[in-house]
Amino acid sequence: FPLPRELGGPFGVLRSNVAINMTHSDEKLQHMPSEQRNLNVALVEDIEQVKSLGKTVAERIVQSIQEKGQFMSWDDVLGRGVQGLGDKKVAALQCAGFEVIPTEAGLLHDLNQLGA
């Protein structure tokens, strides 16, 4: 997956102060099953465990998925304009091991929502 600007991805260059702040040692998050590390199916409780994200931003992420459908990529996450979710918090999600993987069930749901 592409890394955001702060981590030297296609959006920019590494900023050491961001990389230092993105460390995470929460055992709950480290032992989360891989299907829950998919941002598209993660619970608010899973997302809010990430350092620098709180319950409010986690709720907004889940609400965006429920209202607008699954995220298709990290670019989609950033482009969606979720209030309080910018490059640094996306980098924190990535460093915590979250991925953006559209699921078949989610894609079918998105199509049904669009009336296709």
N, CA, C and O of each residue as an XYZ file, in Angstrom:
464
protein
N       0.839     -1.178      0.000
C       0.000      0.000      0.000
C       0.886      1.244      0.000
O       1.965      1.236      0.593
N       0.447      2.289     -0.647
C       1.276      3.494     -0.692
C       1.329      4.172      0.669
O       0.331      4.229      1.387
N       2.483      4.674      1.009
C       2.660      5.382      2.267
C       2.360      6.859      2.086
O       2.592      7.404      1.007
N       1.851      7.517      3.116
C       1.602      8.948      3.013
C       2.902      9.747      3.034
O       3.981      9.205      3.273
N       2.773     11.027      2.781
C       3.917     11.932      2.717
C       4.888     11.766      3.869
O       6.097     11.670      3.659
N       4.368     11.731      5.080
C       5.226     11.709      6.264
C       6.121     10.487      6.328
O       7.157     10.519      6.992
N       5.747      9.419      5.658
C       6.551      8.208      5.719
C       7.340      7.966      4.441
O       7.871      6.876      4.230
N       7.416      8.974      3.598
C       8.247      8.861      2.411
C       7.573      8.178      1.243
O       8.242      7.752      0.302
N       6.259      8.068      1.289
C       5.521      7.433      0.208
C       5.397      8.346     -0.994
O       6.095      9.356     -1.082
N       4.514      8.003     -1.925
C       4.382      8.772     -3.157
C       3.885     10.193     -2.934
O       3.871     11.006     -3.858
N       3.479     10.488     -1.705
C       2.960     11.818     -1.429
C       4.023     12.778     -0.900
O       3.722     13.955     -0.700
N       5.253     12.322     -0.667
C       6.253     13.237     -0.141
C       7.443     12.520      0.452
O       7.732     11.379      0.092
N       8.134     13.186      1.360
C       9.356     12.657      1.951
C       9.179     12.415      3.441
O       8.273     12.960      4.071
N      10.056     11.592      3.990
C      10.012     11.233      5.401
C      10.267     12.443      6.290
O      11.186     13.226      6.053
N       9.451     12.575      7.299
C       9.663     13.593      8.330
C       9.911     12.841      9.630
O       9.026     12.131     10.109
N      11.081     12.983     10.197
C      11.456     12.164     11.345
C      10.536     12.356     12.540
O      10.289     11.398     13.273
N      10.021     13.557     12.762
C       9.156     13.765     13.917
C       7.865     12.972     13.791
O       7.304     12.559     14.806
N       7.382     12.749     12.587
C       6.178     11.951     12.396
C       6.481     10.484     12.635
O       5.724      9.798     13.322
N       7.571      9.999     12.080
C       7.922      8.589     12.239
C       8.085      8.239     13.716
O       7.656      7.169     14.148
N       8.692      9.121     14.485
C       8.883      8.879     15.914
C       7.539      8.813     16.627
O       7.360      7.989     17.524
N       6.601      9.658     16.250
C       5.306      9.703     16.910
C       4.373      8.574     16.507
O       3.314      8.415     17.115
N       4.732      7.788     15.507
C       3.835      6.759     15.018
C       4.046      5.398     15.672
O       3.368      4.439     15.303
N       4.955      5.285     16.621
C       5.159      3.998     17.277
C       3.926      3.648     18.090
O       3.262      4.529     18.636
N       3.626      2.378     18.168
C       2.448      1.933     18.894
C       2.761      0.612     19.576
O       3.270     -0.310     18.938
N       2.467      0.513     20.849
C       2.804     -0.711     21.569
C       1.593     -1.360     22.221
O       1.756     -2.239     23.068
N       0.402     -0.960     21.855
C      -0.796     -1.509     22.473
C      -0.947     -2.984     22.098
O      -1.074     -3.319     20.920
N      -0.933     -3.859     23.098
C      -1.012     -5.293     22.840
C      -2.330     -5.692     22.193
O      -2.350     -6.608     21.371
N      -3.434     -5.031     22.540
C      -4.714     -5.364     21.925
C      -4.633     -5.216     20.411
O      -5.109     -6.079     19.673
N      -4.038     -4.137     19.955
C      -3.953     -3.873     18.527
C      -2.986     -4.839     17.854
O      -3.252     -5.311     16.749
N      -1.876     -5.135     18.504
C      -0.887     -6.035     17.917
C      -1.438     -7.441     17.736
O      -1.024     -8.152     16.821
N      -2.359     -7.849     18.587
C      -2.899     -9.196     18.519
C      -4.268     -9.251     17.849
O      -4.951    -10.273     17.910
N      -4.668     -8.152     17.209
C      -5.942     -8.105     16.520
C      -5.901     -9.044     15.313
O      -4.924     -9.028     14.564
N      -6.941     -9.863     15.108
C      -6.966    -10.734     13.929
C      -6.846     -9.921     12.643
O      -7.282     -8.771     12.583
N      -6.250    -10.528     11.613
C      -5.962     -9.793     10.382
C      -7.206     -9.231      9.733
O      -7.141     -8.157      9.135
N      -8.362     -9.927      9.826
C      -9.563     -9.398      9.204
C     -10.023     -8.105      9.876
O     -10.690     -7.281      9.249
N      -9.669     -7.926     11.148
C     -10.030     -6.700     11.834
C      -9.036     -5.577     11.539
O      -9.317     -4.415     11.832
N      -7.891     -5.904     10.970
C      -6.938     -4.870     10.601
C      -7.279     -4.255      9.251
O      -6.615     -3.320      8.803
N      -8.311     -4.778      8.606
C      -8.834     -4.179      7.393
C      -9.705     -3.009      7.831
O     -10.722     -3.210      8.495
N      -9.324     -1.808      7.472
C     -10.043     -0.617      7.908
C     -11.517     -0.680      7.527
O     -12.366     -0.146      8.241
N     -11.825     -1.325      6.413
C     -13.213     -1.400      5.946
C     -14.120     -2.233      6.841
O     -15.339     -2.072      6.783
N     -13.573     -3.111      7.660
C     -14.395     -3.959      8.526
C     -14.061     -3.783     10.007
O     -14.650     -4.449     10.858
N     -13.135     -2.903     10.314
C     -12.731     -2.688     11.703
C     -13.840     -1.997     12.498
O     -14.641     -1.240     11.950
N     -13.865     -2.271     13.773
C     -14.814     -1.635     14.687
C     -14.224     -0.337     15.223
O     -13.009     -0.140     15.198
N     -15.078      0.533     15.700
C     -14.626      1.784     16.322
C     -13.607      1.469     17.411
O     -12.586      2.147     17.530
N     -13.889      0.439     18.205
C     -13.008      0.075     19.316
C     -11.616     -0.325     18.832
O     -10.627     -0.081     19.523
N     -11.532     -0.937     17.652
C     -10.233     -1.326     17.093
C      -9.460     -0.101     16.628
O      -8.268      0.036     16.905
N     -10.142      0.782     15.923
C      -9.488      1.958     15.331
C      -9.015      2.921     16.408
O      -7.938      3.505     16.288
N      -9.807      3.092     17.454
C      -9.443      4.072     18.474
C      -8.236      3.639     19.312
O      -7.701      4.440     20.079
N      -7.800      2.375     19.175
C      -6.610      1.910     19.883
C      -5.325      2.498     19.303
O      -4.283      2.476     19.959
N      -5.389      3.018     18.088
C      -4.205      3.556     17.428
C      -3.814      4.874     18.091
O      -4.646      5.756     18.302
N      -2.537      4.983     18.410
C      -2.031      6.197     19.037
C      -2.320      7.386     18.136
O      -2.093      7.307     16.928
N      -2.800      8.454     18.676
C      -3.137      9.730     18.038
C      -4.540      9.740     17.442
O      -5.011     10.796     17.021
N      -5.224      8.593     17.393
C      -6.622      8.571     16.974
C      -7.462      8.401     18.217
O      -7.094      7.659     19.127
N      -8.554      9.064     18.256
C      -9.459      8.904     19.386
C     -10.775      8.311     18.935
O     -10.944      7.933     17.776
N     -11.702      8.237     19.870
C     -13.000      7.641     19.574
C     -13.751      8.452     18.516
O     -14.409      7.875     17.650
N     -13.659      9.774     18.578
C     -14.401     10.612     17.633
C     -13.953     10.376     16.200
O     -14.792     10.212     15.314
N     -12.646     10.356     15.952
C     -12.143     10.119     14.590
C     -12.480      8.692     14.156
O     -12.853      8.468     13.005
N     -12.353      7.734     15.062
C     -12.702      6.350     14.745
C     -14.174      6.248     14.348
O     -14.512      5.552     13.390
N     -15.042      6.933     15.072
C     -16.469      6.928     14.737
C     -16.719      7.558     13.374
O     -17.561      7.080     12.614
N     -15.999      8.623     13.063
C     -16.159      9.281     11.757
C     -15.701      8.375     10.613
O     -16.306      8.375      9.540
N     -14.645      7.611     10.837
C     -14.162      6.675      9.816
C     -15.237      5.628      9.534
O     -15.584      5.382      8.379
N     -15.761      5.015     10.592
C     -16.785      3.980     10.435
C     -18.045      4.574      9.808
O     -18.664      3.945      8.949
N     -18.426      5.771     10.226
C     -19.603      6.435      9.662
C     -19.416      6.702      8.167
O     -20.353      6.530      7.387
N     -18.223      7.118      7.768
C     -17.949      7.361      6.347
C     -18.109      6.080      5.537
O     -18.653      6.104      4.433
N     -17.641      4.972      6.079
C     -17.776      3.680      5.392
C     -19.248      3.302      5.281
O     -19.691      2.822      4.238
N     -20.004      3.516      6.348
C     -21.421      3.166      6.337
C     -22.212      4.037      5.368
O     -23.130      3.553      4.706
N     -21.862      5.321      5.281
C     -22.620      6.250      4.448
C     -22.170      6.275      2.990
O     -22.995      6.433      2.090
N     -20.870      6.121      2.752
C     -20.337      6.294      1.396
C     -19.728      5.030      0.809
O     -19.251      5.038     -0.326
N     -19.740      3.951      1.571
C     -19.177      2.700      1.090
C     -17.728      2.522      1.513
O     -17.125      3.397      2.134
N     -17.193      1.373      1.162
C     -15.834      1.006      1.542
C     -14.794      1.953      0.944
O     -15.014      2.579     -0.094
N     -13.675      2.034      1.623
C     -12.512      2.707      1.061
C     -11.882      1.755      0.064
O     -11.814      0.552      0.316
N     -11.421      2.275     -1.063
C     -10.789      1.441     -2.072
C      -9.264      1.481     -1.980
O      -8.589      0.579     -2.475
N      -8.723      2.517     -1.353
C      -7.276      2.677     -1.238
C      -7.000      3.714     -0.154
O      -7.912      4.361      0.361
N      -5.715      3.854      0.179
C      -5.349      4.897      1.141
C      -5.599      6.281      0.550
O      -5.928      7.215      1.281
N      -5.447      6.420     -0.752
C      -5.768      7.696     -1.404
C      -7.247      8.026     -1.208
O      -7.608      9.183     -0.990
N      -8.093      7.011     -1.286
C      -9.526      7.199     -1.065
C      -9.792      7.630      0.372
O     -10.641      8.486      0.618
N      -9.068      7.041      1.321
C      -9.226      7.421      2.727
C      -8.924      8.911      2.894
O      -9.687      9.639      3.529
N      -7.811      9.352      2.321
C      -7.437     10.764      2.426
C      -8.382     11.658      1.628
O      -8.705     12.763      2.063
N      -8.819     11.191      0.480
C      -9.664     11.999     -0.391
C     -11.103     12.118      0.064
O     -11.845     12.971     -0.422
N     -11.495     11.277      0.984
C     -12.881     11.266      1.442
C     -13.207     12.467      2.319
O     -14.374     12.822      2.481
N     -12.184     13.089      2.881
C     -12.409     14.285      3.694
C     -13.029     14.016      5.048
O     -13.821     14.823      5.537
N     -12.681     12.888      5.668
C     -13.174     12.591      7.011
C     -12.571     13.618      7.965
O     -11.351     13.741      8.069
N     -13.437     14.351      8.660
C     -12.965     15.399      9.559
C     -12.028     14.825     10.615
O     -12.359     13.849     11.288
N     -10.851     15.444     10.752
C      -9.873     15.015     11.745
C      -8.942     13.918     11.273
O      -8.078     13.477     12.030
N      -9.100     13.465     10.027
C      -8.271     12.380      9.506
C      -7.432     12.907      8.350
O      -7.916     13.068      7.229
N      -6.166     13.170      8.648
C      -5.245     13.665      7.631
C      -4.063     12.727      7.473
O      -4.090     11.579      7.917
N      -3.028     13.242      6.831
C      -1.839     12.442      6.534
C      -1.247     11.765      7.772
O      -0.898     10.586      7.726
N      -1.133     12.499      8.865
C      -0.485     11.949     10.062
C      -1.292     10.803     10.669
O      -0.724      9.798     11.099
N      -2.597     10.954     10.703
C      -3.419      9.891     11.302
C      -3.531      8.685     10.366
O      -3.621      7.548     10.830
N      -3.527      8.926      9.064
C      -3.488      7.811      8.126
C      -2.165      7.062      8.283
O      -2.136      5.832      8.247
N      -1.078      7.800      8.455
C       0.224      7.170      8.688
C       0.196      6.341      9.972
O       0.778      5.258     10.023
N      -0.471      6.840     10.998
C      -0.585      6.089     12.257
C      -1.358      4.795     12.043
O      -0.990      3.755     12.589
N      -2.428      4.852     11.253
C      -3.189      3.636     10.940
C      -2.316      2.624     10.208
O      -2.339      1.433     10.519
N      -1.550      3.102      9.238
C      -0.674      2.220      8.473
C       0.404      1.612      9.361
O       0.683      0.417      9.267
N       1.006      2.417     10.213
C       2.054      1.919     11.109
C       1.503      0.900     12.106
O       2.227      0.015     12.560
N       0.227      1.029     12.443
C      -0.412      0.087     13.358
C      -0.820     -1.196     12.648
O      -1.337     -2.119     13.279
N      -0.593     -1.261     11.347
C      -0.864     -2.480     10.608
C      -2.208     -2.528      9.899
O      -2.572     -3.564      9.342
N      -2.947     -1.432      9.910
C      -4.215     -1.425      9.195
C      -3.973     -1.420      7.699
O      -2.990     -0.858      7.217
N      -4.883     -2.055      6.966
C      -4.850     -2.098      5.520
C      -6.210     -1.652      4.993
O      -7.197     -1.652      5.728
N      -6.257     -1.277      3.732
C      -7.519     -0.962      3.073
C      -7.745     -2.048      2.033
O      -7.114     -2.057      0.976
N      -8.651     -2.960      2.346
C      -8.940     -4.087      1.470
C     -10.453     -4.146      1.253
O     -11.192     -4.529      2.160
N     -10.913     -3.775      0.071
C     -12.349     -3.897     -0.188
C     -12.768     -5.365     -0.120
O     -12.091     -6.234     -0.670
N     -13.874     -5.634      0.549
C     -14.377     -7.003      0.658
C     -15.493     -7.225     -0.355
O     -16.163     -6.280     -0.774
N     -15.684     -8.471     -0.740
C     -16.739     -8.789     -1.708
C     -18.106     -8.399     -1.157
O     -18.915     -7.801     -1.867
N     -18.364     -8.730      0.090
C     -19.654     -8.389      0.691
C     -19.855     -6.881      0.720
O     -20.954     -6.388      0.464
N     -18.788     -6.151      1.031
C     -18.879     -4.696      1.064
C     -19.120     -4.101     -0.310
O     -19.879     -3.143     -0.450
N     -18.475     -4.667     -1.329
C     -18.672     -4.181     -2.685
C     -20.107     -4.419     -3.143
O     -20.705     -3.558     -3.788
N     -20.665     -5.594     -2.809
C     -22.058     -5.880     -3.154
C     -23.002     -4.907     -2.444
O     -23.974     -4.430     -3.031
N     -22.707     -4.622     -1.184
C     -23.501     -3.661     -0.429
C     -23.433     -2.289     -1.079
O     -24.456     -1.620     -1.226
N     -22.226     -1.862     -1.471
C     -22.051     -0.558     -2.114
C     -22.847     -0.480     -3.412
O     -23.471      0.543     -3.695
N     -22.830     -1.549     -4.198
C     -23.587     -1.573     -5.454
C     -25.089     -1.492     -5.187
O     -25.812     -0.789     -5.894
N     -25.548     -2.199     -4.184
C     -26.972     -2.151     -3.840
C     -27.392     -0.759     -3.372
O     -28.498     -0.306     -3.668
N     -26.514     -0.090     -2.647
C     -26.793      1.266     -2.188
C     -26.925      2.227     -3.359
O     -27.702      3.180     -3.307
N     -26.157      1.971     -4.421
C     -26.203      2.833     -5.602
C     -27.360      2.478     -6.531
O     -27.615      3.174     -7.514
N     -28.052      1.397     -6.213
C     -29.187      0.983     -7.020
C     -28.789      0.241     -8.279
O     -29.570      0.177     -9.229
N     -27.586     -0.324     -8.305
C     -27.127     -1.057     -9.497
C     -27.646     -2.471     -9.501
O     -27.360     -3.231    -10.427
